[in-house]
Amino acid sequence: LFNSERSLSSRPNFELTRAAALAEWRGLCAG
């Protein structure tokens, strides 16, 4: 239960982090 809960809560966080990283890279390339 704890393991599945942790993976469920960490997945959206990972998606957010990846999206933020992509946006940052785009800013660096455009800048």
N, CA, C and O atoms as a GROMACS GRO file, in nm:
protein
  124
    1LEU      N    1   0.084  -0.120   0.000
    1LEU     CA    2   0.000   0.000   0.000
    1LEU      C    3   0.088   0.125   0.000
    1LEU      O    4   0.067   0.216  -0.080
    2PHE      N    5   0.185   0.128   0.090
    2PHE     CA    6   0.273   0.245   0.098
    2PHE      C    7   0.350   0.265  -0.033
    2PHE      O    8   0.366   0.377  -0.080
    3ASN      N    9   0.397   0.154  -0.090
    3ASN     CA   10   0.476   0.163  -0.213
    3ASN      C   11   0.392   0.219  -0.327
    3ASN      O   12   0.437   0.306  -0.401
    4SER      N   13   0.267   0.169  -0.342
    4SER     CA   14   0.182   0.216  -0.451
    4SER      C   15   0.142   0.361  -0.428
    4SER      O   16   0.133   0.439  -0.523
    5GLU      N   17   0.119   0.398  -0.302
    5GLU     CA   18   0.084   0.537  -0.272
    5GLU      C   19   0.198   0.630  -0.308
    5GLU      O   20   0.177   0.739  -0.362
    6ARG      N   21   0.320   0.587  -0.278
    6ARG     CA   22   0.436   0.672  -0.305
    6ARG      C   23   0.454   0.690  -0.456
    6ARG      O   24   0.484   0.801  -0.501
    7SER      N   25   0.437   0.584  -0.533
    7SER     CA   26   0.455   0.594  -0.677
    7SER      C   27   0.345   0.682  -0.738
    7SER      O   28   0.370   0.756  -0.833
    8LEU      N   29   0.225   0.672  -0.682
    8LEU     CA   30   0.114   0.753  -0.733
    8LEU      C   31   0.138   0.901  -0.707
    8LEU      O   32   0.106   0.985  -0.790
    9SER      N   33   0.194   0.933  -0.591
    9SER     CA   34   0.215   1.073  -0.555
    9SER      C   35   0.339   1.129  -0.622
    9SER      O   36   0.348   1.250  -0.645
   10SER      N   37   0.435   1.043  -0.655
   10SER     CA   38   0.560   1.093  -0.713
   10SER      C   39   0.549   1.108  -0.864
   10SER      O   40   0.626   1.184  -0.924
   11ARG      N   41   0.454   1.038  -0.926
   11ARG     CA   42   0.444   1.044  -1.072
   11ARG      C   43   0.401   1.183  -1.122
   11ARG      O   44   0.468   1.238  -1.210
   12PRO      N   45   0.293   1.242  -1.068
   12PRO     CA   46   0.256   1.378  -1.112
   12PRO      C   47   0.368   1.478  -1.083
   12PRO      O   48   0.389   1.572  -1.160
   13ASN      N   49   0.438   1.457  -0.973
   13ASN     CA   50   0.549   1.545  -0.939
   13ASN      C   51   0.658   1.536  -1.045
   13ASN      O   52   0.716   1.637  -1.084
   14PHE      N   53   0.685   1.413  -1.091
   14PHE     CA   54   0.786   1.392  -1.195
   14PHE      C   55   0.744   1.461  -1.324
   14PHE      O   56   0.826   1.523  -1.392
   15GLU      N   57   0.616   1.449  -1.359
   15GLU     CA   58   0.566   1.512  -1.481
   15GLU      C   59   0.581   1.664  -1.472
   15GLU      O   60   0.620   1.728  -1.570
   16LEU      N   61   0.551   1.720  -1.355
   16LEU     CA   62   0.566   1.864  -1.337
   16LEU      C   63   0.711   1.906  -1.350
   16LEU      O   64   0.742   2.006  -1.414
   17THR      N   65   0.801   1.828  -1.289
   17THR     CA   66   0.943   1.860  -1.294
   17THR      C   67   0.994   1.853  -1.437
   17THR      O   68   1.072   1.937  -1.480
   18ARG      N   69   0.949   1.750  -1.512
   18ARG     CA   70   0.994   1.735  -1.650
   18ARG      C   71   0.943   1.851  -1.735
   18ARG      O   72   1.016   1.903  -1.820
   19ALA      N   73   0.819   1.892  -1.713
   19ALA     CA   74   0.762   2.003  -1.789
   19ALA      C   75   0.838   2.132  -1.760
   19ALA      O   76   0.865   2.211  -1.850
   20ALA      N   77   0.872   2.152  -1.632
   20ALA     CA   78   0.947   2.272  -1.594
   20ALA      C   79   1.085   2.271  -1.657
   20ALA      O   80   1.134   2.374  -1.702
   21ALA      N   81   1.149   2.154  -1.660
   21ALA     CA   82   1.282   2.143  -1.718
   21ALA      C   83   1.276   2.172  -1.868
   21ALA      O   84   1.363   2.240  -1.922
   22LEU      N   85   1.173   2.120  -1.935
   22LEU     CA   86   1.159   2.145  -2.079
   22LEU      C   87   1.140   2.294  -2.106
   22LEU      O   88   1.199   2.349  -2.199
   23ALA      N   89   1.058   2.360  -2.023
   23ALA     CA   90   1.034   2.503  -2.040
   23ALA      C   91   1.164   2.581  -2.018
   23ALA      O   92   1.191   2.678  -2.088
   24GLU      N   93   1.243   2.538  -1.920
   24GLU     CA   94   1.369   2.606  -1.891
   24GLU      C   95   1.465   2.591  -2.008
   24GLU      O   96   1.531   2.688  -2.048
   25TRP      N   97   1.473   2.470  -2.064
   25TRP     CA   98   1.562   2.448  -2.178
   25TRP      C   99   1.518   2.531  -2.298
   25TRP      O  100   1.601   2.585  -2.371
   26ARG      N  101   1.386   2.542  -2.318
   26ARG     CA  102   1.337   2.623  -2.430
   26ARG      C  103   1.377   2.769  -2.411
   26ARG      O  104   1.414   2.836  -2.507
   27GLY      N  105   1.370   2.817  -2.286
   27GLY     CA  106   1.408   2.955  -2.258
   27GLY      C  107   1.556   2.977  -2.284
   27GLY      O  108   1.595   3.081  -2.337
   28LEU      N  109   1.638   2.878  -2.248
   28LEU     CA  110   1.782   2.890  -2.270
   28LEU      C  111   1.814   2.891  -2.418
   28LEU      O  112   1.898   2.968  -2.464
   29CYS      N  113   1.748   2.804  -2.493
   29CYS     CA  114   1.775   2.795  -2.637
   29CYS      C  115   1.727   2.922  -2.708
   29CYS      O  116   1.792   2.970  -2.800
   30ALA      N  117   1.612   2.974  -2.665
   30ALA     CA  118   1.556   3.092  -2.731
   30ALA      C  119   1.634   3.218  -2.691
   30ALA      O  120   1.654   3.308  -2.772
   31GLY      N  121   1.678   3.222  -2.563
   31GLY     CA  122   1.746   3.341  -2.513
   31GLY      C  123   1.881   3.359  -2.579
   31GLY      O  124   1.952   3.454  -2.548
   0.00000   0.00000   0.00000
